Amino acid sequence: MATKIQTRMSNEAHIGRQPILDKHQTIVGYELLFRHNSEVAHAEVISDIQAGTNILANTLNNIGTHWLVGNSLAFINVSNPMLETDFLDLLPAKHTVLEILETAQATPELLARCQKLRAQGFQIALDDFVLTPESSPLVNVANYIKVDVRATDQKNIDAILRKLENTPEKKLIAEKIETREEFLQYKNLGCHFFQGYYFARPETLSAKVINPAHANILSLLNKIRNNADMDEIDVFFKRDVALSFKLLRYINSVGFGLSCQIQSIRHALTILGYQQLYRWLTLLLVTASEGSTAPALMKTTIIRGRLTELLGHSYLDKHEWDNLFIVGIFSLLDVMLEMPMENILTQLNLPESIDDALLRREGMYGPFLALAEACEGTDLGHLKKMAESLQLEPEQVNQAHLAALAWVEELGI
């Protein structure tokens, strides 16, 4: 049935990246760059905050940290206003280098904020840095100093290297290297890392996006502000497949140091906690566009999730019911995102039993999903066969289907 469902979704997430390499031309990190679409080579930025929040949203929710940078460092430009936001707390600190823009002033407030971020595990880079008496204090809070070789002279580079002589942990990055001769020149000068067209031009990576409804995000934010019970919050995730998908993707993207797999939406919410959940939802609210997924498709997904869960109630223990729901609502992600299910599941790190159901309709949950899908079709013979395989009477299946439809209507979807 899934192949016949059409969507109106055309939203995509785009982000540029350019590698940063060491003296041996081994990639140590990527600078992540704001992009409006997959065609442009440069950003059309309305504001630094807009660029910053979109990079964060695309990195965490839409494309994924692991796919973007693997185990390398992610260098992200941050303006002074972005430095002060709680959004930065959503990033995986040990893999993130925050690039302070060249317009930043070395105020006591900025220096204190950088020290606090470093204490959290972030690293700090100074972008397009020119050493002056006024900018010199910034070096003390930085791990990396980036110099634009096309906009600075050797005198500035020599002065920075002298300042770094007694701090081997601080590294100088030469940007905009365009030829082999320039690479060798700045390597011989003592620069530690390099970035530029000689190694690679920025590439733009894209991914399909499904966005949660704004009304759901706002309601959730209000619930969290009022310390609502986790059961109430769980219901909101069950009514919006995009929220559930993005939640699991975020947790796997930032790598919470989990020693176990996420077993349910409620499990994910418990690990995240109210404060981090509130910050993450706020980021979603300011970056998501409205109406990216066809309402009919969204409704079909939620009904399928609830029906899959209800069909398994008499067979499986209560702690398995949430997984049945996940199997149902995630079974149409390949249609929503227009990509193979195999690729989607690599981003979620779900239990093998859920993967088996979504990929092959096998395992503990697969037959219940297959029966739920059969309920959406017109082949009564196939529906009867699937029901009999689970020893369910047609009346039981019909009652479960009606209950799923009623439940979704009660949610107001």
N, C-alpha and C positions, 0 to 999 in steps of 0.2 A: 504493500500500500504506500510505503514511504516514497517510492520513486514517482508516484503520480501527484504528489503534493507540490505545488508551486509556491515560491515566496516572492515578496516584493523587495527583499533585502538586497541592497547594493552597497551597504556600508563596508568599508575596509579600514584597517589600521595600517599606517605606514610609519616606518622609522628608518633613518639612515644610520650607517655605521662605517667607520674607517679604522683600520687596525693601527695599533701602536706596537712597535717592534724594538727588540734590543739590538746590541751590536752584532749579534749573529743572525739578525733578521728573523728571529723567532717571535711570534706574536705573544705579547704579554697582556694586551687589553684592547678594547675597542672604545672609541669615542662614539656615543650615541647622539644622533642629530635629528632635530624636528623636521618632519616632512608632511606637506599637505596631501600629496599623492605620489604615485609610483613613478611619475614621469619627470618631475622637477629634480634638478641637481642641487638646488639651494632652497632654503626655507623662506616662506613668505609669512613672517611672524608678526602678529598684531601686537603682542606684548610678551615680555620675558616670562610672566606668570603663565600665559597661555601655552607657550612652548614647553615650559617646565612641567606643567600638569599633564599635558598630552604625552610627553616622553614617559613620565611615570606611569600613566594609565596603560599605554601601549606596552611598556616593558613588563609590567606586573600582570595585567589582565588579558591583553589581546594577543600578544605575540609570545611573551614568556622569556624570562631571564636566561634559562638554560639554552633555548634555541638561539637567542641573540648572541650570547658571549661564551657559552659553555662554562668552563672553569676559569676563564680569563677575567680580568677586571673590566668593569663597566665605568667609563668616564662620562659623567653627565654634567652639563653646564647648569649652574644654578645662579640666579640673580639674588640680590640681597633680600627682596621680599620672599622668594622661595626658600631661602635659608632659614627663615623664621617660622615656616609652616610645620605643622605636625606630619605633613605628607611624607617627609623624608624618613620618618620612623617606619614607614611601610617597606622600605628598601632593605635588601639583604646587605647589612653594613660591611661584612667582611669581603664582599665582592664589589663594592661600590667606591669610586673615587669621585668626590664632588668638586667640580671645576668652578672656582671663584672667578667671576668675570673681571676683565682688566679695568672696568670702571669702578670697582669696589674700593672704598676708602678704608684705611687701616685704623678704624675706630676701636675704642676699647670694647664696645658691644660686639663688633664683628669678630674680634680676636677671641673674646670669651666664648662666643657661639661656636667658632671653629674648634676650640679646645674641647668643648662639651661633645661635639660630634665625633671628634677623634677618640674621646673616652668611650663612646658607644661602639667604636670599631670601624667607623668610616675613615677613609683617607682623604686628604685635601690636596688639590692641585691649583696652582695659580695660572690662569690662562693669559697668553700674550703678555707675559710679565716684563716690565722694565724696572730695573733696580734704581731707586732713588731714596734719599733720606726718608721721605714720607712713606714709601711702600716697603721699606726694609723690614719693619716688624712682621709683615705677613709671612716672610720666609720662615720665621720661628714656628708658625703653626702649620706649615705645609710639608707634605711628603714629596710632592712633585712640583717643579717649576717648568712651565712651558714657555718657550720663546719662539716667536714667529721670525724665521730666518730671513724673510723677505721684507720685514718691517723694522728690523733692529740691526745693530752693527756688532762687530766682534768685540768692541770695547765693553758693551753691556754684557755679553756672554762671558767674557773673561772675568768681569767683576762678580757676576753671579757664581761662577765656578770657584773663585777665591773665597767667597762667603760660605760656600758649601764644603770647603776643604776639611773642616773638622767635624763634619756631620755626614758620614758616608751613607747613612740611611736615607738622605734626601737625594732625589734624582732629578737631573735636568733633561727635559724632552725638547728636541729640536723639531718644530713643526714646519710644514710646507717644504719639505725636501722634495725636489723635482728631478734631480739627476744623480747618477752614481758619484760624480765628482763632489757634489754637495754632501752626499752621505759620508764619503771618506773624509772630507774636510772637517765636518762637525764631529765626526767620530774621533778624529785625531785631536781635535780641540778638547775633548774630554766629555762630550755629551753622552748620556747613558742610554736614552731611548730616542726613537725617531718616528715621525709620522709625515705622510705626504704622498703626492701623486707618483713619486718614483716607486713606491711600494704597492700602493693601491688607491684608486679613486674611491670616494664614498659609494657604497651600494645601498639601495633602498630595498628593505624587506617589507612584505605586505602580508596581511592575514585578514580573513573575513571576520566580521564582528557581529555578535548578537548582543543587544543592550537590554538591560532590565527596564521595566516601566518606571518612569520618574515617580509616579504616585506611590509605588511600592517602596522605593528608596526613602522617600520622605516619611512614609508611615513607619518604616523601620527605624529611622533616625529618631522619630518621636518616641517610639517604644523604648529604645535604648536610653534616651535621655530620662525617661520615667522609670528606669530599672525594671522593665517588664520581665515577666517570667520567661525562661528559655523556651517553654512550650509555645508561647505566643510568637516568638521570633521564628521558631522552626516552621510554623504555618506559613509565614510570608515567603520563606525560601521555597516551600513546596508549591506555591502558587506562581512561581516565576522561574522557569528553567534557566534563563540567562543568569539570574542571581546564583543559582546552585552551581552552574558550570564555572562562572567566574570565581566563586568562592574557592572551589577545589583547585582551580588553575592557579589562583593567587598563592594558596598555601604551598603548592608544589613548586611554584616559581621562585619564591623567596627562600625555600629550604629552611624550615623551622628547626632543623636538626632532629627530625622525627625518627624515632627508633621503631615505629610501627606504621602500618598503613592506615589511612583514614578510612574508617569503617562506615561512616554515615554523615549526613549533613550535620546532625546534632553533635557528633564527635568533632567535626571541623570547627563548629561554632564554639565548643568548649575549649578547644586548643587555642583558638584565636583570642577569645576573651572580649568583654564588652568595649574596652577602650580602643583596642586595635580594630575591632569590627566597626566602631563608629568612624574612625579615621578612614578606613578603607571605603565605607559607604559614601563618605563625603567626597572622596576622590572620584568615585563612580558618578556621583550626582553632577559634578562640575565638568565632566568630560564626555558623558554619554549623550548621544543624540536621541531624540524621541522617535518611536515608531519604526525601528529598523527591521523588525520581524513581523511577518504577517500575523494579525490577530488570530485568524483561523488556525494557522499552524501552531501557534502558541497554545491555543485551547486544546487542540488535538493531542499535543504533547502532554499536557497536564492530565487530561482524561486517561490517556494511555498509562501514565505513571500510577494513577490511583487504581485503575482497573488491574494492572499487573500486581499491585500490592494486595488488593482484595481477593484475587484469585488464589493467592498463596496463603491466605490467613489460616485455612484449616489444615495446611500441610506443614508449614514452617513455624518455628518459634517466633515470638514477638520481636526479639532482637534482630531478626532477619527481615522484618517488614520494610524497614527504611531502605535496605538494599534493593528490595523489589521495586520500591518507588523510584529509586535512582535509575535502575535498569530501564524502567518504562520511560521516564522523562528524557533520559540521555539517548534513547534509541533513535531519535530524529536529529541528533546533533550533526550527523553527516549531511543531512539535507539543509539544515540551517547554515552551516559553515561552508558547505560546498567543498568538502574535502573527505578523503577516505576515513572511515571509523578508526582504522589502525593508527593513523597519524594523530587523531584526536586523543586516543587512549594513552599514547606515549607521554602526553602532557599532564595526565591526571593521576597516574600511579594508584589506580583503584585495585581492590582485591581481584585475584585471578578469576574467582567465580563470577564477578560482574563482567570482566573482559570476555569470558567464555560466552556469556549470555548475549552481549552486544555484538560480538563478532560472528558467532556461529549458532546462536540460539540453543546453546548446550549448557551443561552443568546444572547446578542447583536451581538457578533462576531462569534459564533459557526457555523451558517449556511454557512457563507462565507468560513470558513476553510473547512467544509465538502465538499463544491462545488469544492474548489481548489484541495482537495485530489481526488475527483472523476475525475477531469481532467487528473490525472496521470494514471488512470486505463484504462481498455479496455471495461468496461461494459457501453455501450452507453445508455442503458435503464435507468440505475441508474443515469448517468450524466444528462439525459434529465429530470428526475424526480426532481433532486436536483436543476436544473436551474429553472424549473417551480415553485418550492416552493418559489423562490425569484423573480418570475415574470421576469425572464431574458430570452431573446431569445437565441437560440444556437449561432447565429452570434455574439451577444454581448460577450458571454462567450469565443468564439473562438478568437475574437479580443483582449480581455483582456489577454488570454493565450499567444498569439503571442507577445503582447506588453511586457509581463513579461519576455519572453525568450529573446527578443531584448534588454531589459534593462540590463539583466544580462550579455549578450554578450558585451554590451558597457562598463560594469564595468571591463571587461577583466578577468572574473572568469573562 
